[in-house]
Amino acid sequence: MAQLQRDLTPKMDRREKGAHSEEAAARYLEEKGYRILQRNFRWKGGEIDIVAGKKDLIVFVEVRARASPEFGRAAETVNWSKREKLKRTALLYLQKNRLDRPTRFDVIAFDGENMTHIENAFD
C-alpha cells in the first residue's frame, strides 16, 4: 500500500472534493507508470472512476474519500453491491472497447489527508 498527501480546501462541496480526490489519484497513478485510459466511464448501471493501463494490464480504479475515519475508513465503503456494479461496468467497458487483456480492480482511498492504494482489492 502506498501513502500520499492530498491538499483539501475546507470550503469544497462533496462533488468538488470527489473530483479533487480523483484528480489526485490519477496524478499518483501516472507517477507510478500507469497510463490513464479513461476517467468517469459511465453507463446506466454504474461508473468507473479511472480506467488505467500498465503494460498489458487494464486496471479499474474506484476512488473513495472520507473527511475522517470517525465512521469507518474510505476503503470500507466499497461494499459487495458496489463491487458487483464495478464488475458489470468493467465488463461493459471491455466489450465496448473490444479488449481482451488481464484486468485488476484497485481502490484508492483518501482518509482525511492520507491516501492508500490497494492493488487487487477484489476479484
C-alpha positions as CSV (number, residue, x, y, z in Angstrom):
1,M,0.0,0.0,0.0
2,A,1.2,3.5,-0.8
3,Q,0.7,6.7,1.1
4,L,0.3,10.1,-0.5
5,Q,-0.7,13.5,0.9
6,R,-3.6,15.5,-0.7
7,D,-4.5,19.2,-0.3
8,L,-8.1,19.8,0.5
9,T,-9.7,23.2,0.9
10,P,-12.4,23.0,3.6
11,K,-14.8,25.1,1.6
12,M,-15.2,22.5,-1.2
13,D,-18.6,20.7,-1.5
14,R,-18.9,17.0,-1.8
15,R,-18.7,16.9,-5.6
16,E,-15.7,19.1,-5.7
17,K,-13.9,17.0,-3.1
18,G,-14.7,13.9,-5.1
19,A,-13.3,15.5,-8.3
20,H,-10.2,16.7,-6.4
21,S,-9.6,13.1,-5.0
22,E,-10.0,11.6,-8.5
23,E,-7.5,14.1,-9.9
24,A,-5.0,13.3,-7.1
25,A,-5.5,9.6,-7.7
26,A,-4.9,10.0,-11.5
27,R,-1.7,12.0,-10.9
28,Y,-0.5,9.4,-8.4
29,L,-1.1,6.6,-10.9
30,E,0.7,8.4,-13.7
31,E,3.7,9.0,-11.4
32,K,3.7,5.2,-10.8
33,G,3.8,4.5,-14.5
34,Y,0.2,3.9,-15.3
35,R,-1.4,5.4,-18.4
36,I,-4.9,6.9,-17.8
37,L,-7.2,5.4,-20.5
38,Q,-10.4,7.0,-19.3
39,R,-12.0,8.8,-16.4
40,N,-15.6,8.5,-15.2
41,F,-16.7,5.8,-17.6
42,R,-20.5,5.7,-17.0
43,W,-23.5,3.7,-18.1
44,K,-26.9,3.4,-16.5
45,G,-25.8,0.6,-14.1
46,G,-22.6,2.2,-12.8
47,E,-19.5,4.2,-13.1
48,I,-15.7,3.5,-13.0
49,D,-13.7,6.5,-11.7
50,I,-10.5,5.7,-13.5
51,V,-9.5,3.1,-16.1
52,A,-5.7,2.8,-16.3
53,G,-3.3,0.7,-18.2
54,K,0.1,-0.7,-17.2
55,K,1.9,-2.9,-19.7
56,D,-0.8,-5.5,-20.8
57,L,-2.9,-4.9,-17.7
58,I,-6.2,-2.9,-17.5
59,V,-6.8,-1.5,-14.0
60,F,-10.2,-0.4,-12.9
61,V,-9.8,2.1,-10.1
62,E,-12.5,3.1,-7.6
63,V,-11.7,6.3,-5.7
64,R,-13.2,6.8,-2.3
65,A,-12.8,9.7,0.2
66,R,-13.8,10.4,3.8
67,A,-13.0,13.6,5.7
68,S,-12.1,11.5,8.7
69,P,-12.2,7.8,9.7
70,E,-14.6,8.6,12.5
71,F,-17.4,6.5,10.9
72,G,-15.1,4.0,9.2
73,R,-12.4,4.1,6.6
74,A,-13.0,5.1,3.0
75,A,-12.0,1.8,1.5
76,E,-14.6,0.0,3.7
77,T,-17.3,1.8,1.7
78,V,-16.6,-0.4,-1.3
79,N,-19.2,-3.0,-0.3
80,W,-20.5,-6.1,-2.1
81,S,-23.1,-4.1,-4.1
82,K,-20.5,-1.5,-5.2
83,R,-18.1,-4.3,-6.2
84,E,-20.8,-6.0,-8.3
85,K,-21.6,-2.7,-10.1
86,L,-18.0,-2.1,-10.8
87,K,-17.5,-5.6,-12.2
88,R,-20.5,-5.2,-14.6
89,T,-19.4,-1.8,-15.7
90,A,-15.8,-3.1,-16.2
91,L,-17.2,-5.9,-18.4
92,L,-19.1,-3.4,-20.5
93,Y,-16.0,-1.2,-20.9
94,L,-14.0,-4.2,-22.1
95,Q,-16.8,-5.2,-24.5
96,K,-17.3,-1.7,-25.9
97,N,-13.6,-1.3,-26.4
98,R,-13.0,-4.9,-27.7
99,L,-10.3,-5.5,-25.2
100,D,-9.2,-9.0,-24.2
101,R,-6.5,-8.3,-21.6
102,P,-5.9,-9.2,-18.0
103,T,-7.7,-6.9,-15.5
104,R,-7.5,-5.9,-11.9
105,F,-9.6,-3.8,-9.5
106,D,-7.9,-1.3,-7.3
107,V,-9.2,1.1,-4.7
108,I,-7.6,4.4,-3.9
109,A,-8.9,5.6,-0.6
110,F,-8.5,9.0,1.0
111,D,-8.9,9.2,4.8
112,G,-8.6,12.8,5.7
113,E,-5.3,13.8,4.1
114,N,-3.9,10.3,3.7
115,M,-4.1,8.2,0.6
116,T,-3.9,4.4,0.4
117,H,-3.6,2.5,-2.9
118,I,-5.0,-1.1,-2.5
119,E,-3.9,-3.1,-5.5
120,N,-6.1,-6.1,-6.5
121,A,-8.7,-5.0,-3.9
122,F,-11.2,-7.6,-5.1
123,D,-11.8,-10.1,-7.9
